[in-house]
Every structure is written in C-alpha cells, then in structure tokens.
Amino acid sequence: MNLRFLPFLLFLHLAARAQKTPTGPDLPSPEAFVNAIAPTLVDSGLDHYYLVAGTDSCRFLKYNYDEWVKYHLVEPVPFQELNDLAEKVYLSRYPYFWKQAHLHKAICITSHQADSILNAQKNFVYSFSLPQFTDDGQYAVIDLNLVCGDRCGKGVTCIFRLTARGDWKLVGENTNWEYH
C-alpha cells in the first residue's frame, strides 16, 4: 500500500464515522431525544414550538473541566465521558435536518420563516444542535438556542444523563450567550 494515501484513508474513515447519525440499538434517534428533553428546555405549557429545520453547531468542542465541575454540573460526570462527548461533537460537524414527522410539538421552519415569525409576533424560535451520545448511551450533549427578537435570546449547552427509568435528566448547563 502506498503510504502517501494513508492520511486520505484516515480522513475518509473519520468522515464516514461522523456522517452517521447517533443511533444504534441503545441510542435514540435525534428526534426521539429532542422529544424526550423538550419538556425540560422548552416551555411545556406550549401546544407547539417553532424549531429551525437545520441543526446548529454544538459548542462543546473544547471545555474547561474545572469550570464545568465548579459551576455547570449539578452532579459529577466522569472526565472520560465529557471527553467522549467533546470528541463526538468534533466529529459530527455536518448538516442535519430534523424529520418533522418524528417530532411531537415542534414545527420545523426555515431561517427565513423564523425571521418573519419573530418580526410578526411575540414568539420564540428554537434551534438545537445535533445531539451527541457517549458510546454507552448514558450521557448526551446538545446545544439549545432560543431567539425572541433582535436583541433577545439565549444559547446554552446542556448535558443529560440517562436515568434507570429511561428518562433524560439535565445534569449540566452552561450559558454560551444571552441577550435581554
């Protein structure tokens, strides 16, 4: 084998790995995960919410472990699990579009429609990053951005742990940006 093609083959392997959506026998689909966590992150009193159809990028690429432990985690999360999530986020930087038929309360809209909705009404528009899961499916990370106007909104990175009952519990949250 010609060794000059080795970096290219490694790139193809990593790209193929990153192109897979995070599903498997123990992992939920991205839509099932969003349905499960939406009551925690989105006003549960709403009949529906507007969700930008394409995913955002997750900011959990590089994190300060000491800061997360001290300020952002409500329970201990092993260092290796946080590293695993950060690696998954790094490898998953590709576009993903939500499958409307599999979302319970979300109404998928384009960015252009989001601008119209925000200008015409007092609504919130949400966007999520593609959720990433540890290999064992016990932890997940996702970014949520909530926009309520030109200078109104909030962006957070959220870490969830799968409970023994099969629910996702919010175990860490870091505000990335905020406008009032």
LINLIN-V624867 format. One record per residue. N is the residue number from 0. RES is the residue in one small letter. PSI is psi in radians with two decimals (NA if undefined). OMEGA is omega in degrees with one decimal (999 if undefined). D_LAST is the distance of its C-alpha to the last C-alpha in Angstrom with 2 decimals. Layout:
N_RES_PSI_OMEGA_D_LAST ; N_RES_PSI_OMEGA_D_LAST
This chain:
0_m_2.39_179.5_58.62 ; 1_n_2.12_-174.2_57.45 ; 2_l_-0.34_-179.6_54.98 ; 3_r_-0.28_176.8_53.09 ; 4_f_-0.14_-178.5_51.62 ; 5_l_-0.82_177.7_50.35 ; 6_p_-0.65_178.8_46.87 ; 7_f_-0.73_178.5_46.57 ; 8_l_-0.69_176.6_47.64 ; 9_l_-0.73_177.2_45.16 ; 10_f_-0.78_179.0_42.38 ; 11_l_-0.70_178.6_43.60 ; 12_h_-0.81_-179.9_43.66 ; 13_l_-0.67_179.2_40.08 ; 14_a_-0.72_178.4_38.89 ; 15_a_-0.69_178.2_40.77 ; 16_r_-0.70_-177.9_39.30 ; 17_a_-0.43_-177.3_35.74 ; 18_q_-0.22_179.7_36.42 ; 19_k_2.36_173.0_37.06 ; 20_t_2.64_-173.4_34.39 ; 21_p_1.28_176.7_34.02 ; 22_t_2.80_179.2_36.54 ; 23_g_-3.02_-176.9_39.79 ; 24_p_-0.54_-177.2_41.83 ; 25_d_-0.04_-175.7_39.36 ; 26_l_2.41_177.9_36.04 ; 27_p_2.80_171.5_34.12 ; 28_s_2.80_177.0_33.29 ; 29_p_-0.69_-179.5_29.71 ; 30_e_-0.72_178.3_29.34 ; 31_a_-0.68_178.4_30.95 ; 32_f_-0.81_179.4_28.60 ; 33_v_-0.72_176.8_25.47 ; 34_n_-0.67_-177.4_27.14 ; 35_a_-0.63_-176.1_27.78 ; 36_i_-0.27_-177.0_24.32 ; 37_a_-0.72_178.4_22.24 ; 38_p_-0.42_178.1_22.67 ; 39_t_-0.63_-171.8_21.11 ; 40_l_-0.39_-178.3_18.03 ; 41_v_2.53_178.7_17.68 ; 42_d_1.94_-175.7_17.73 ; 43_s_-0.20_177.9_21.53 ; 44_g_-0.17_-179.5_21.90 ; 45_l_2.47_174.1_21.35 ; 46_d_-0.57_178.2_24.63 ; 47_h_2.93_173.6_23.24 ; 48_y_2.72_-180.0_20.22 ; 49_y_2.26_-178.4_19.89 ; 50_l_2.17_176.3_20.55 ; 51_v_2.28_-170.2_20.95 ; 52_a_-0.55_179.1_24.70 ; 53_g_2.61_-177.6_24.85 ; 54_t_2.70_171.5_23.61 ; 55_d_3.02_172.2_21.24 ; 56_s_2.46_176.4_22.54 ; 57_c_2.46_-178.3_22.11 ; 58_r_0.04_-175.5_21.06 ; 59_f_0.77_177.4_23.55 ; 60_l_-0.82_-178.3_26.22 ; 61_k_2.25_-176.1_26.45 ; 62_y_2.79_176.5_25.18 ; 63_n_1.87_-175.1_25.95 ; 64_y_-0.81_-178.8_28.09 ; 65_d_-0.68_179.0_28.04 ; 66_e_-0.75_178.4_24.25 ; 67_w_-0.75_-179.4_24.05 ; 68_v_-0.73_-175.0_26.86 ; 69_k_-0.66_-169.6_25.52 ; 70_y_-0.42_-166.8_21.82 ; 71_h_-0.21_-179.7_21.12 ; 72_l_2.35_177.1_24.29 ; 73_v_-0.16_173.2_25.21 ; 74_e_2.74_-178.3_28.78 ; 75_p_2.40_172.7_30.90 ; 76_v_2.19_-177.9_30.93 ; 77_p_2.48_179.3_33.92 ; 78_f_-0.77_-178.4_33.43 ; 79_q_-0.63_179.1_35.49 ; 80_e_-0.71_177.5_33.27 ; 81_l_-0.72_177.2_30.16 ; 82_n_-0.72_179.4_32.30 ; 83_d_-0.77_178.7_33.52 ; 84_l_-0.74_179.7_30.04 ; 85_a_-0.70_177.9_29.07 ; 86_e_-0.74_179.6_32.35 ; 87_k_-0.72_178.2_31.80 ; 88_v_-0.76_-179.9_28.39 ; 89_y_-0.72_-177.0_30.15 ; 90_l_-0.13_-174.0_32.98 ; 91_s_0.50_-174.7_30.97 ; 92_r_1.13_177.8_29.20 ; 93_y_2.76_-177.9_30.49 ; 94_p_2.53_174.6_29.13 ; 95_y_2.40_179.5_29.22 ; 96_f_2.27_-177.5_28.76 ; 97_w_2.51_177.6_28.18 ; 98_k_1.75_-173.8_31.21 ; 99_q_-0.71_-175.9_30.11 ; 100_a_-0.35_-177.4_33.29 ; 101_h_0.05_179.6_32.44 ; 102_l_2.32_-174.3_28.91 ; 103_h_-0.99_-174.1_28.89 ; 104_k_-0.14_-176.5_25.73 ; 105_a_2.47_170.9_24.14 ; 106_i_1.96_-177.4_24.76 ; 107_c_2.34_-179.3_24.90 ; 108_i_2.81_175.5_23.74 ; 109_t_2.93_176.7_23.89 ; 110_s_-0.66_178.2_21.11 ; 111_h_-0.76_176.8_22.45 ; 112_q_-0.63_178.7_22.31 ; 113_a_-0.77_178.2_18.68 ; 114_d_-0.76_179.5_17.89 ; 115_s_-0.76_-179.7_20.09 ; 116_i_-0.75_-179.5_18.63 ; 117_l_-0.62_-179.2_15.02 ; 118_n_-0.56_-173.7_16.53 ; 119_a_-0.51_-173.0_18.99 ; 120_q_2.97_173.0_17.31 ; 121_k_1.27_-179.6_14.28 ; 122_n_2.85_171.8_14.77 ; 123_f_2.53_172.8_13.31 ; 124_v_2.26_-178.2_15.12 ; 125_y_2.66_167.9_16.02 ; 126_s_2.51_178.8_17.99 ; 127_f_2.66_167.1_20.07 ; 128_s_2.94_174.7_22.25 ; 129_l_2.19_-179.7_25.91 ; 130_p_2.56_176.3_26.60 ; 131_q_2.50_-173.8_29.08 ; 132_f_2.59_171.0_31.58 ; 133_t_2.81_-177.2_33.93 ; 134_d_-0.60_-179.4_37.55 ; 135_d_-0.04_177.0_38.38 ; 136_g_0.23_-177.4_35.47 ; 137_q_-0.38_-179.6_34.29 ; 138_y_2.65_177.3_30.86 ; 139_a_2.67_175.7_28.25 ; 140_v_2.50_178.9_25.11 ; 141_i_2.57_172.7_22.49 ; 142_d_2.49_174.0_19.07 ; 143_l_2.29_171.1_16.53 ; 144_n_2.29_179.8_13.80 ; 145_l_2.15_179.5_11.70 ; 146_v_2.31_179.7_10.38 ; 147_c_0.18_178.6_9.40 ; 148_g_-3.07_-178.4_9.48 ; 149_d_-0.74_-178.2_9.85 ; 150_r_0.71_-178.3_6.43 ; 151_c_2.12_177.8_4.94 ; 152_g_-3.13_-177.0_6.71 ; 153_k_2.51_175.2_8.51 ; 154_g_2.26_-178.3_12.07 ; 155_v_2.60_169.7_14.64 ; 156_t_2.26_-176.0_18.38 ; 157_c_2.38_174.6_20.39 ; 158_i_2.30_-179.4_24.03 ; 159_f_2.63_174.5_26.22 ; 160_r_2.41_177.0_29.78 ; 161_l_2.18_-179.0_32.36 ; 162_t_2.97_178.3_33.86 ; 163_a_-0.48_178.4_37.56 ; 164_r_-0.16_-179.6_36.87 ; 165_g_0.16_176.6_35.34 ; 166_d_2.77_175.4_31.71 ; 167_w_2.11_-179.0_28.84 ; 168_k_2.28_175.9_27.22 ; 169_l_2.05_-177.8_23.89 ; 170_v_-0.08_178.0_25.11 ; 171_g_2.47_-179.5_22.42 ; 172_e_2.28_179.1_18.75 ; 173_n_2.16_177.1_16.98 ; 174_t_2.15_-179.9_13.34 ; 175_n_-0.59_178.8_13.83 ; 176_w_2.75_-180.0_10.46 ; 177_e_2.34_172.6_6.76 ; 178_y_2.50_177.9_3.81 ; 179_h_NA_999_0.00
